Amino acid sequence: MKIPTFADIEAAASRLRPYIAHTPLLRNPVLDRRLGARLLIKAECLQLTGSFKVRGAFNRLLIMSESERKAGVVAWSAGNHGQALAYAGQCLGVAVTVVMPSDAPRAKISGTERWGAKVVLYDRLTESREQIGQDLALQNGLVIVPPFDDPDVIAGQGTAFLEAIRDAQVVGETPTMLLCGTGGGGLIAGCALSAEGSGMDIRMHAVEPVGYDDMGRSLAAGRLVSNNPAAASICDALMTIKPGEIPFEINKRLLGPGYTVSDDEIREAMRVALQDLKLVVEPGGAAALALALSRPELVRGQTAVIMVTGGNLDLPTLASIAAPIPDSFEVKR
């Protein structure tokens, strides 16, 4: 098992510079006063293709040999990794096939196709996306690019937090906490390596939907545990069955306990992001903000980086979220 290093993340940051956006680190004094904290909102929902996933996808393709690129790649994805890989493939001339759940948001399926990828749909309750992807790779000579359980993908994702740390320092802020929505664990693993390599003492916590807290339960158990794939959640991007093996090796050493958020707390965070931060955020992308809003005692007194990881959602979902927030809105205490 190859574990990425801080040097890999620094190299990825240099490699990716021509290909990705430098996303902003946002502040909102109103939220800070409500929570008694200093929130640094890392707006990866404004990243190219609408999520942090483009970092890992590009890094993986850029590291590949020319013969591997010519062969083409296959991936499995709830949507954001697929879109990111499709875009990176279009930019670099690599043919991309993506295995996606048939119930994924239409915006994610059409977005992946729009960037030129071939999409293969599957039933998440009766079929294995990994098996389908592996079969396609074997039949067609494709290179597999996993969404999170890959050292080069993790190194690419880690550049998001490295960017945030350096931007915070420019404005005189020193992060003391990171909250990060977590599916397979690749992003928060990369973030943890960035913090460790930067010599910073930062409390790091995975945030997951109720019913899909495999990372939190795995950390508590000291071993990989799985979710029930039939569990319901609005966070399609975070509905992984179990953590990746490589991310877990990193996370069990560097993370604090995990936390969960409910669908209602996610919806409230999406509304707050829309009204107060002027950000369109998908459900999974709002998990970290949902925890800060619903559990203010966790962030009180902290300078907390909140990873807003994605903004890809269907318009009807956005419309259902965009109900007015009462002027008397108060954060729970």
Short mmCIF file of the C-alpha atoms (twelve columns), coordinates in Angstrom:
data_MODEL
# 
_entry.id   MODEL 
# 
loop_
_atom_site.group_PDB 
_atom_site.id 
_atom_site.type_symbol 
_atom_site.label_atom_id 
_atom_site.label_alt_id 
_atom_site.label_comp_id 
_atom_site.label_asym_id 
_atom_site.label_seq_id 
_atom_site.Cartn_x 
_atom_site.Cartn_y 
_atom_site.Cartn_z 
_atom_site.pdbx_PDB_model_num 
ATOM 1   C CA . MET A 1   0.000   0.000  0.000   1 
ATOM 2   C CA . LYS A 2   1.536   3.283  -1.111  1 
ATOM 3   C CA . ILE A 3   0.763   6.126  1.301   1 
ATOM 4   C CA . PRO A 4   1.101   9.652  -0.135  1 
ATOM 5   C CA . THR A 5   3.315   12.177 1.630   1 
ATOM 6   C CA . PHE A 6   3.333   15.917 2.170   1 
ATOM 7   C CA . ALA A 7   5.966   16.135 -0.570  1 
ATOM 8   C CA . ASP A 8   3.475   14.490 -2.935  1 
ATOM 9   C CA . ILE A 9   0.900   17.157 -2.082  1 
ATOM 10  C CA . GLU A 10  3.383   19.980 -2.646  1 
ATOM 11  C CA . ALA A 11  4.339   18.442 -5.992  1 
ATOM 12  C CA . ALA A 12  0.671   18.106 -6.904  1 
ATOM 13  C CA . ALA A 13  0.044   21.768 -6.058  1 
ATOM 14  C CA . SER A 14  2.765   22.807 -8.501  1 
ATOM 15  C CA . ARG A 15  1.587   20.334 -11.140 1 
ATOM 16  C CA . LEU A 16  -2.054  21.432 -10.926 1 
ATOM 17  C CA . ARG A 17  -1.536  25.189 -10.996 1 
ATOM 18  C CA . PRO A 18  -2.193  25.602 -14.756 1 
ATOM 19  C CA . TYR A 19  -5.296  23.418 -14.700 1 
ATOM 20  C CA . ILE A 20  -7.483  24.283 -11.705 1 
ATOM 21  C CA . ALA A 21  -8.977  27.305 -9.959  1 
ATOM 22  C CA . HIS A 22  -7.572  28.809 -6.774  1 
ATOM 23  C CA . THR A 23  -10.811 28.860 -4.786  1 
ATOM 24  C CA . PRO A 24  -11.497 31.601 -2.220  1 
ATOM 25  C CA . LEU A 25  -11.411 31.378 1.556   1 
ATOM 26  C CA . LEU A 26  -14.543 33.279 2.564   1 
ATOM 27  C CA . ARG A 27  -15.468 35.045 5.817   1 
ATOM 28  C CA . ASN A 28  -18.882 36.080 7.099   1 
ATOM 29  C CA . PRO A 29  -18.960 38.269 10.235  1 
ATOM 30  C CA . VAL A 30  -22.627 37.495 10.871  1 
ATOM 31  C CA . LEU A 31  -22.001 33.758 11.076  1 
ATOM 32  C CA . ASP A 32  -18.891 34.346 13.174  1 
ATOM 33  C CA . ARG A 33  -20.889 36.332 15.739  1 
ATOM 34  C CA . ARG A 34  -23.681 33.770 15.819  1 
ATOM 35  C CA . LEU A 35  -21.285 30.891 16.405  1 
ATOM 36  C CA . GLY A 36  -18.643 32.606 18.533  1 
ATOM 37  C CA . ALA A 37  -16.014 31.374 16.100  1 
ATOM 38  C CA . ARG A 38  -13.960 32.452 13.127  1 
ATOM 39  C CA . LEU A 39  -15.129 30.449 10.136  1 
ATOM 40  C CA . LEU A 40  -12.919 30.229 7.077   1 
ATOM 41  C CA . ILE A 41  -15.140 28.864 4.304   1 
ATOM 42  C CA . LYS A 42  -13.101 27.033 1.656   1 
ATOM 43  C CA . ALA A 43  -15.444 27.358 -1.331  1 
ATOM 44  C CA . GLU A 44  -14.561 24.319 -3.434  1 
ATOM 45  C CA . CYS A 45  -18.104 24.512 -4.821  1 
ATOM 46  C CA . LEU A 46  -16.597 27.257 -7.022  1 
ATOM 47  C CA . GLN A 47  -13.903 24.915 -8.323  1 
ATOM 48  C CA . LEU A 48  -13.904 23.841 -11.978 1 
ATOM 49  C CA . THR A 49  -16.652 21.220 -12.537 1 
ATOM 50  C CA . GLY A 50  -18.183 22.325 -9.240  1 
ATOM 51  C CA . SER A 51  -16.183 20.317 -6.704  1 
ATOM 52  C CA . PHE A 52  -12.759 19.587 -5.208  1 
ATOM 53  C CA . LYS A 53  -12.630 16.343 -7.175  1 
ATOM 54  C CA . VAL A 54  -10.969 17.989 -10.164 1 
ATOM 55  C CA . ARG A 55  -7.772  18.270 -8.112  1 
ATOM 56  C CA . GLY A 56  -7.340  14.532 -7.674  1 
ATOM 57  C CA . ALA A 57  -8.548  13.681 -11.170 1 
ATOM 58  C CA . PHE A 58  -6.082  15.992 -12.881 1 
ATOM 59  C CA . ASN A 59  -3.206  14.943 -10.633 1 
ATOM 60  C CA . ARG A 60  -3.792  11.271 -11.428 1 
ATOM 61  C CA . LEU A 61  -3.976  11.814 -15.197 1 
ATOM 62  C CA . LEU A 62  -0.957  14.133 -15.243 1 
ATOM 63  C CA . ILE A 63  1.166   11.493 -13.483 1 
ATOM 64  C CA . MET A 64  0.160   8.722  -15.890 1 
ATOM 65  C CA . SER A 65  2.479   7.531  -18.628 1 
ATOM 66  C CA . GLU A 66  1.658   8.398  -22.224 1 
ATOM 67  C CA . SER A 67  0.721   4.775  -22.945 1 
ATOM 68  C CA . GLU A 68  -1.722  4.755  -20.028 1 
ATOM 69  C CA . ARG A 69  -3.378  7.951  -21.250 1 
ATOM 70  C CA . LYS A 70  -3.743  6.496  -24.737 1 
ATOM 71  C CA . ALA A 71  -5.415  3.400  -23.291 1 
ATOM 72  C CA . GLY A 72  -8.124  5.487  -21.604 1 
ATOM 73  C CA . VAL A 73  -9.449  5.360  -18.068 1 
ATOM 74  C CA . VAL A 74  -12.469 4.097  -16.182 1 
ATOM 75  C CA . ALA A 75  -13.827 5.268  -12.825 1 
ATOM 76  C CA . TRP A 76  -16.832 4.783  -10.583 1 
ATOM 77  C CA . SER A 77  -18.436 7.843  -9.091  1 
ATOM 78  C CA . ALA A 78  -21.547 9.272  -7.486  1 
ATOM 79  C CA . GLY A 79  -21.028 12.159 -9.904  1 
ATOM 80  C CA . ASN A 80  -18.399 14.679 -8.873  1 
ATOM 81  C CA . HIS A 81  -15.367 12.468 -9.500  1 
ATOM 82  C CA . GLY A 82  -16.897 11.456 -12.814 1 
ATOM 83  C CA . GLN A 83  -17.387 15.046 -13.944 1 
ATOM 84  C CA . ALA A 84  -13.896 15.982 -12.802 1 
ATOM 85  C CA . LEU A 85  -12.277 13.067 -14.591 1 
ATOM 86  C CA . ALA A 86  -14.297 13.726 -17.745 1 
ATOM 87  C CA . TYR A 87  -13.147 17.354 -17.788 1 
ATOM 88  C CA . ALA A 88  -9.526  16.449 -17.093 1 
ATOM 89  C CA . GLY A 89  -9.706  13.804 -19.797 1 
ATOM 90  C CA . GLN A 90  -11.068 16.281 -22.316 1 
ATOM 91  C CA . CYS A 91  -8.281  18.738 -21.508 1 
ATOM 92  C CA . LEU A 92  -5.548  16.099 -21.751 1 
ATOM 93  C CA . GLY A 93  -6.933  14.005 -24.592 1 
ATOM 94  C CA . VAL A 94  -7.801  10.944 -22.491 1 
ATOM 95  C CA . ALA A 95  -10.898 8.842  -23.166 1 
ATOM 96  C CA . VAL A 96  -12.976 8.456  -20.000 1 
ATOM 97  C CA . THR A 97  -15.666 5.946  -18.977 1 
ATOM 98  C CA . VAL A 98  -17.576 6.531  -15.730 1 
ATOM 99  C CA . VAL A 99  -19.786 4.057  -13.855 1 
ATOM 100 C CA . MET A 100 -22.529 6.068  -12.103 1 
ATOM 101 C CA . PRO A 101 -25.637 5.152  -10.087 1 
ATOM 102 C CA . SER A 102 -28.866 5.378  -12.057 1 
ATOM 103 C CA . ASP A 103 -30.369 7.555  -9.304  1 
ATOM 104 C CA . ALA A 104 -27.552 10.127 -9.358  1 
ATOM 105 C CA . PRO A 105 -28.697 13.736 -9.852  1 
ATOM 106 C CA . ARG A 106 -29.344 14.373 -13.526 1 
ATOM 107 C CA . ALA A 107 -27.063 17.402 -13.355 1 
ATOM 108 C CA . LYS A 108 -24.154 15.120 -12.489 1 
ATOM 109 C CA . ILE A 109 -24.906 12.553 -15.171 1 
ATOM 110 C CA . SER A 110 -25.409 15.160 -17.895 1 
ATOM 111 C CA . GLY A 111 -22.383 17.104 -16.686 1 
ATOM 112 C CA . THR A 112 -20.193 14.024 -17.008 1 
ATOM 113 C CA . GLU A 113 -21.508 13.360 -20.508 1 
ATOM 114 C CA . ARG A 114 -21.135 17.011 -21.482 1 
ATOM 115 C CA . TRP A 115 -17.396 16.789 -20.845 1 
ATOM 116 C CA . GLY A 116 -17.207 13.895 -23.274 1 
ATOM 117 C CA . ALA A 117 -17.180 10.839 -21.006 1 
ATOM 118 C CA . LYS A 118 -19.085 7.639  -21.639 1 
ATOM 119 C CA . VAL A 119 -21.470 6.994  -18.724 1 
ATOM 120 C CA . VAL A 120 -22.453 3.464  -17.670 1 
ATOM 121 C CA . LEU A 121 -25.362 3.411  -15.208 1 
ATOM 122 C CA . TYR A 122 -25.860 0.812  -12.477 1 
ATOM 123 C CA . ASP A 123 -28.267 0.027  -9.633  1 
ATOM 124 C CA . ARG A 124 -26.583 0.896  -6.343  1 
ATOM 125 C CA . LEU A 125 -28.717 -1.605 -4.386  1 
ATOM 126 C CA . THR A 126 -28.180 -4.669 -6.571  1 
ATOM 127 C CA . GLU A 127 -24.902 -4.109 -8.431  1 
ATOM 128 C CA . SER A 128 -21.286 -3.371 -7.507  1 
ATOM 129 C CA . ARG A 129 -19.830 -0.309 -9.199  1 
ATOM 130 C CA . GLU A 130 -16.312 -1.526 -8.436  1 
ATOM 131 C CA . GLN A 131 -16.967 -4.860 -10.140 1 
ATOM 132 C CA . ILE A 132 -18.485 -3.188 -13.181 1 
ATOM 133 C CA . GLY A 133 -15.514 -0.826 -13.425 1 
ATOM 134 C CA . GLN A 134 -13.010 -3.631 -13.036 1 
ATOM 135 C CA . ASP A 135 -14.772 -5.685 -15.725 1 
ATOM 136 C CA . LEU A 136 -14.734 -2.730 -18.122 1 
ATOM 137 C CA . ALA A 137 -11.036 -2.183 -17.436 1 
ATOM 138 C CA . LEU A 138 -10.244 -5.819 -18.127 1 
ATOM 139 C CA . GLN A 139 -12.372 -6.025 -21.266 1 
ATOM 140 C CA . ASN A 140 -11.136 -2.767 -22.814 1 
ATOM 141 C CA . GLY A 141 -7.624  -2.344 -21.439 1 
ATOM 142 C CA . LEU A 142 -8.570  0.754  -19.423 1 
ATOM 143 C CA . VAL A 143 -6.708  2.208  -16.455 1 
ATOM 144 C CA . ILE A 144 -8.767  2.435  -13.256 1 
ATOM 145 C CA . VAL A 145 -8.864  5.817  -11.512 1 
ATOM 146 C CA . PRO A 146 -10.613 5.299  -8.148  1 
ATOM 147 C CA . PRO A 147 -12.498 8.234  -6.604  1 
ATOM 148 C CA . PHE A 148 -10.602 8.197  -3.299  1 
ATOM 149 C CA . ASP A 149 -8.575  5.047  -2.664  1 
ATOM 150 C CA . ASP A 150 -5.528  6.122  -4.690  1 
ATOM 151 C CA . PRO A 151 -2.357  7.894  -3.476  1 
ATOM 152 C CA . ASP A 152 -2.171  10.317 -6.425  1 
ATOM 153 C CA . VAL A 153 -5.850  11.225 -6.112  1 
ATOM 154 C CA . ILE A 154 -5.404  11.824 -2.359  1 
ATOM 155 C CA . ALA A 155 -2.346  14.010 -2.988  1 
ATOM 156 C CA . GLY A 156 -4.341  16.085 -5.449  1 
ATOM 157 C CA . GLN A 157 -7.234  16.513 -3.027  1 
ATOM 158 C CA . GLY A 158 -4.839  17.560 -0.276  1 
ATOM 159 C CA . THR A 159 -3.906  20.669 -2.252  1 
ATOM 160 C CA . ALA A 160 -7.269  22.196 -1.304  1 
ATOM 161 C CA . PHE A 161 -6.334  22.443 2.364   1 
ATOM 162 C CA . LEU A 162 -2.727  23.398 1.628   1 
ATOM 163 C CA . GLU A 163 -4.160  26.296 -0.366  1 
ATOM 164 C CA . ALA A 164 -6.485  27.190 2.521   1 
ATOM 165 C CA . ILE A 165 -3.678  27.134 5.099   1 
ATOM 166 C CA . ARG A 166 -1.512  29.442 3.024   1 
ATOM 167 C CA . ASP A 167 -4.371  31.825 2.239   1 
ATOM 168 C CA . ALA A 168 -5.260  31.995 5.925   1 
ATOM 169 C CA . GLN A 169 -1.698  32.876 6.837   1 
ATOM 170 C CA . VAL A 170 -1.674  35.701 4.292   1 
ATOM 171 C CA . VAL A 171 -4.525  37.403 6.170   1 
ATOM 172 C CA . GLY A 172 -3.058  36.647 9.604   1 
ATOM 173 C CA . GLU A 173 -5.270  33.694 10.534  1 
ATOM 174 C CA . THR A 174 -4.052  30.409 12.011  1 
ATOM 175 C CA . PRO A 175 -6.563  27.567 11.602  1 
ATOM 176 C CA . THR A 176 -7.131  25.474 14.720  1 
ATOM 177 C CA . MET A 177 -9.828  23.168 13.343  1 
ATOM 178 C CA . LEU A 178 -10.968 21.567 10.095  1 
ATOM 179 C CA . LEU A 179 -14.463 20.247 9.441   1 
ATOM 180 C CA . CYS A 180 -14.775 18.256 6.235   1 
ATOM 181 C CA . GLY A 181 -17.655 16.380 4.653   1 
ATOM 182 C CA . THR A 182 -16.462 12.814 4.137   1 
ATOM 183 C CA . GLY A 183 -17.400 9.905  1.904   1 
ATOM 184 C CA . GLY A 184 -14.530 7.549  1.152   1 
ATOM 185 C CA . GLY A 185 -12.090 9.754  3.060   1 
ATOM 186 C CA . GLY A 186 -9.676  10.846 0.330   1 
ATOM 187 C CA . LEU A 187 -10.159 14.593 0.771   1 
ATOM 188 C CA . ILE A 188 -9.814  14.676 4.536   1 
ATOM 189 C CA . ALA A 189 -6.822  12.310 4.342   1 
ATOM 190 C CA . GLY A 190 -5.095  14.726 1.979   1 
ATOM 191 C CA . CYS A 191 -6.065  17.631 4.235   1 
ATOM 192 C CA . ALA A 192 -4.627  15.843 7.270   1 
ATOM 193 C CA . LEU A 193 -1.319  15.269 5.489   1 
ATOM 194 C CA . SER A 194 -1.229  18.940 4.471   1 
ATOM 195 C CA . ALA A 195 -1.748  20.041 8.066   1 
ATOM 196 C CA . GLU A 196 0.860   17.626 9.404   1 
ATOM 197 C CA . GLY A 197 3.407   18.592 6.769   1 
ATOM 198 C CA . SER A 198 2.827   22.282 7.442   1 
ATOM 199 C CA . GLY A 199 3.657   21.718 11.117  1 
ATOM 200 C CA . MET A 200 0.223   22.901 12.282  1 
ATOM 201 C CA . ASP A 201 -1.696  21.611 15.297  1 
ATOM 202 C CA . ILE A 202 -5.202  21.411 13.849  1 
ATOM 203 C CA . ARG A 203 -8.147  19.402 15.165  1 
ATOM 204 C CA . MET A 204 -9.553  17.531 12.174  1 
ATOM 205 C CA . HIS A 205 -12.992 15.966 12.029  1 
ATOM 206 C CA . ALA A 206 -14.875 14.023 9.374   1 
ATOM 207 C CA . VAL A 207 -18.544 14.987 8.999   1 
ATOM 208 C CA . GLU A 208 -20.917 12.410 7.541   1 
ATOM 209 C CA . PRO A 209 -24.658 11.985 6.968   1 
ATOM 210 C CA . VAL A 210 -26.643 9.975  9.469   1 
ATOM 211 C CA . GLY A 211 -26.651 6.403  8.156   1 
ATOM 212 C CA . TYR A 212 -23.403 6.837  6.237   1 
ATOM 213 C CA . ASP A 213 -20.969 7.409  9.107   1 
ATOM 214 C CA . ASP A 214 -18.589 4.637  8.074   1 
ATOM 215 C CA . MET A 215 -15.502 6.786  8.625   1 
ATOM 216 C CA . GLY A 216 -16.523 7.874  12.102  1 
ATOM 217 C CA . ARG A 217 -17.436 4.335  13.132  1 
ATOM 218 C CA . SER A 218 -14.251 2.954  11.557  1 
ATOM 219 C CA . LEU A 219 -12.145 5.467  13.487  1 
ATOM 220 C CA . ALA A 220 -13.907 4.512  16.723  1 
ATOM 221 C CA . ALA A 221 -13.498 0.773  16.050  1 
ATOM 222 C CA . GLY A 222 -9.935  0.978  14.766  1 
ATOM 223 C CA . ARG A 223 -10.888 -1.048 11.692  1 
ATOM 224 C CA . LEU A 224 -12.914 -0.627 8.520   1 
ATOM 225 C CA . VAL A 225 -16.667 -0.943 8.956   1 
ATOM 226 C CA . SER A 226 -19.395 -0.683 6.310   1 
ATOM 227 C CA . ASN A 227 -22.704 1.096  5.847   1 
ATOM 228 C CA . ASN A 228 -26.038 -0.353 4.864   1 
ATOM 229 C CA . PRO A 229 -26.323 0.599  1.154   1 
ATOM 230 C CA . ALA A 230 -30.100 0.851  1.520   1 
ATOM 231 C CA . ALA A 231 -29.841 3.715  4.040   1 
ATOM 232 C CA . ALA A 232 -31.484 6.939  2.900   1 
ATOM 233 C CA . SER A 233 -29.733 10.319 2.667   1 
ATOM 234 C CA . ILE A 234 -29.964 13.459 0.558   1 
ATOM 235 C CA . CYS A 235 -26.140 13.527 0.447   1 
ATOM 236 C CA . ASP A 236 -25.615 11.477 -2.719  1 
ATOM 237 C CA . ALA A 237 -21.925 12.467 -2.852  1 
ATOM 238 C CA . LEU A 238 -21.227 10.963 0.588   1 
ATOM 239 C CA . MET A 239 -23.074 7.651  0.283   1 
ATOM 240 C CA . THR A 240 -20.040 5.372  0.250   1 
ATOM 241 C CA . ILE A 241 -20.241 1.802  1.550   1 
ATOM 242 C CA . LYS A 242 -16.966 1.928  3.497   1 
ATOM 243 C CA . PRO A 243 -13.837 4.098  3.719   1 
ATOM 244 C CA . GLY A 244 -10.956 3.610  1.339   1 
ATOM 245 C CA . GLU A 245 -8.087  1.552  2.729   1 
ATOM 246 C CA . ILE A 246 -5.406  4.151  1.952   1 
ATOM 247 C CA . PRO A 247 -7.394  7.097  3.376   1 
ATOM 248 C CA . PHE A 248 -8.171  5.087  6.513   1 
ATOM 249 C CA . GLU A 249 -4.489  4.360  7.116   1 
ATOM 250 C CA . ILE A 250 -3.905  8.114  7.160   1 
ATOM 251 C CA . ASN A 251 -7.073  9.139  8.949   1 
ATOM 252 C CA . LYS A 252 -6.828  6.703  11.848  1 
ATOM 253 C CA . ARG A 253 -3.530  8.353  12.766  1 
ATOM 254 C CA . LEU A 254 -4.399  12.000 12.242  1 
ATOM 255 C CA . LEU A 255 -8.139  12.554 12.769  1 
ATOM 256 C CA . GLY A 256 -10.209 13.207 15.836  1 
ATOM 257 C CA . PRO A 257 -13.653 11.648 16.282  1 
ATOM 258 C CA . GLY A 258 -16.168 11.855 13.464  1 
ATOM 259 C CA . TYR A 259 -19.567 13.575 13.624  1 
ATOM 260 C CA . THR A 260 -22.884 13.117 11.841  1 
ATOM 261 C CA . VAL A 261 -25.504 15.518 10.546  1 
ATOM 262 C CA . SER A 262 -29.142 14.914 9.641   1 
ATOM 263 C CA . ASP A 263 -30.863 15.687 6.352   1 
ATOM 264 C CA . ASP A 264 -32.706 18.590 7.983   1 
ATOM 265 C CA . GLU A 265 -29.441 20.043 9.276   1 
ATOM 266 C CA . ILE A 266 -27.989 19.705 5.777   1 
ATOM 267 C CA . ARG A 267 -30.947 21.539 4.257   1 
ATOM 268 C CA . GLU A 268 -30.582 24.363 6.761   1 
ATOM 269 C CA . ALA A 269 -26.881 24.683 5.947   1 
ATOM 270 C CA . MET A 270 -27.666 24.841 2.232   1 
ATOM 271 C CA . ARG A 271 -30.128 27.662 2.889   1 
ATOM 272 C CA . VAL A 272 -27.600 29.554 5.030   1 
ATOM 273 C CA . ALA A 273 -24.936 29.102 2.353   1 
ATOM 274 C CA . LEU A 274 -27.303 30.494 -0.255  1 
ATOM 275 C CA . GLN A 275 -28.503 33.469 1.771   1 
ATOM 276 C CA . ASP A 276 -25.454 34.453 3.829   1 
ATOM 277 C CA . LEU A 277 -22.531 33.228 1.723   1 
ATOM 278 C CA . LYS A 278 -24.148 33.545 -1.734  1 
ATOM 279 C CA . LEU A 279 -23.044 29.995 -2.521  1 
ATOM 280 C CA . VAL A 280 -25.004 27.246 -4.249  1 
ATOM 281 C CA . VAL A 281 -23.988 24.109 -2.344  1 
ATOM 282 C CA . GLU A 282 -25.083 20.523 -2.925  1 
ATOM 283 C CA . PRO A 283 -26.179 18.442 0.084   1 
ATOM 284 C CA . GLY A 284 -22.907 16.557 0.552   1 
ATOM 285 C CA . GLY A 285 -20.969 19.773 0.079   1 
ATOM 286 C CA . ALA A 286 -22.832 21.389 2.986   1 
ATOM 287 C CA . ALA A 287 -22.123 18.702 5.613   1 
ATOM 288 C CA . ALA A 288 -19.273 20.517 7.363   1 
ATOM 289 C CA . LEU A 289 -21.203 23.790 7.513   1 
ATOM 290 C CA . ALA A 290 -24.220 21.882 8.830   1 
ATOM 291 C CA . LEU A 291 -22.191 20.593 11.755  1 
ATOM 292 C CA . ALA A 292 -20.885 24.049 12.637  1 
ATOM 293 C CA . LEU A 293 -24.404 25.500 12.565  1 
ATOM 294 C CA . SER A 294 -26.080 22.689 14.481  1 
ATOM 295 C CA . ARG A 295 -23.298 22.121 17.034  1 
ATOM 296 C CA . PRO A 296 -21.837 25.603 17.696  1 
ATOM 297 C CA . GLU A 297 -20.204 24.411 20.919  1 
ATOM 298 C CA . LEU A 298 -17.774 22.412 18.772  1 
ATOM 299 C CA . VAL A 299 -16.455 25.472 16.931  1 
ATOM 300 C CA . ARG A 300 -16.840 28.142 19.627  1 
ATOM 301 C CA . GLY A 301 -13.511 29.921 20.130  1 
ATOM 302 C CA . GLN A 302 -11.961 28.130 17.152  1 
ATOM 303 C CA . THR A 303 -10.594 29.372 13.850  1 
ATOM 304 C CA . ALA A 304 -12.257 26.669 11.800  1 
ATOM 305 C CA . VAL A 305 -11.773 25.879 8.133   1 
ATOM 306 C CA . ILE A 306 -15.096 24.652 6.754   1 
ATOM 307 C CA . MET A 307 -14.708 22.638 3.556   1 
ATOM 308 C CA . VAL A 308 -17.656 23.375 1.259   1 
ATOM 309 C CA . THR A 309 -16.834 20.585 -1.105  1 
ATOM 310 C CA . GLY A 310 -19.270 20.787 -4.022  1 
ATOM 311 C CA . GLY A 311 -22.106 22.625 -5.694  1 
ATOM 312 C CA . ASN A 312 -23.580 20.194 -8.209  1 
ATOM 313 C CA . LEU A 313 -27.301 19.707 -7.708  1 
ATOM 314 C CA . ASP A 314 -30.468 19.591 -9.766  1 
ATOM 315 C CA . LEU A 315 -32.478 22.810 -10.023 1 
ATOM 316 C CA . PRO A 316 -35.594 21.278 -8.397  1 
ATOM 317 C CA . THR A 317 -33.469 20.396 -5.377  1 
ATOM 318 C CA . LEU A 318 -32.171 23.957 -5.222  1 
ATOM 319 C CA . ALA A 319 -35.706 25.318 -5.499  1 
ATOM 320 C CA . SER A 320 -36.877 23.109 -2.640  1 
ATOM 321 C CA . ILE A 321 -34.042 24.398 -0.448  1 
ATOM 322 C CA . ALA A 322 -34.441 28.088 -1.262  1 
ATOM 323 C CA . ALA A 323 -37.325 28.724 1.158   1 
ATOM 324 C CA . PRO A 324 -36.948 32.049 2.997   1 
ATOM 325 C CA . ILE A 325 -34.949 31.954 6.227   1 
ATOM 326 C CA . PRO A 326 -36.739 33.849 9.040   1 
ATOM 327 C CA . ASP A 327 -35.103 37.128 10.041  1 
ATOM 328 C CA . SER A 328 -35.090 35.808 13.601  1 
ATOM 329 C CA . PHE A 329 -32.977 32.790 12.615  1 
ATOM 330 C CA . GLU A 330 -30.858 31.713 15.539  1 
ATOM 331 C CA . VAL A 331 -28.144 29.088 15.716  1 
ATOM 332 C CA . LYS A 332 -28.881 26.263 18.172  1 
ATOM 333 C CA . ARG A 333 -27.034 26.516 21.441  1 
# 
